[in-house]
């Protein structure tokens, strides 16, 4: 099973396995990321699904991550790379994810599916 991310603005996708996604999330958490919570849109009403578990970043159920949350996630991941806490492969994985959500100056929110 894998995780697919799709940028909301342009639909560009990034795919990884669950272990890699958990590594990214766990690294960010270890470097002071405080998740603000995901949200999900009910396809029938097109409103936010009030029953959604906002703490769920690890499943692939179509939840959305906001730009502000992504910015905080990037900051924590950049801190981990700056402190050279990981090997070259792990640092490259983190850098690739950051390039996906922030290819230049724009930070993209994304869907996890």
Helices and strands as residue ranges (DSSP letters): E 2-7, E 13-17, H 18-30, E 63-65, H 67-82, H 88-101, E 110-112
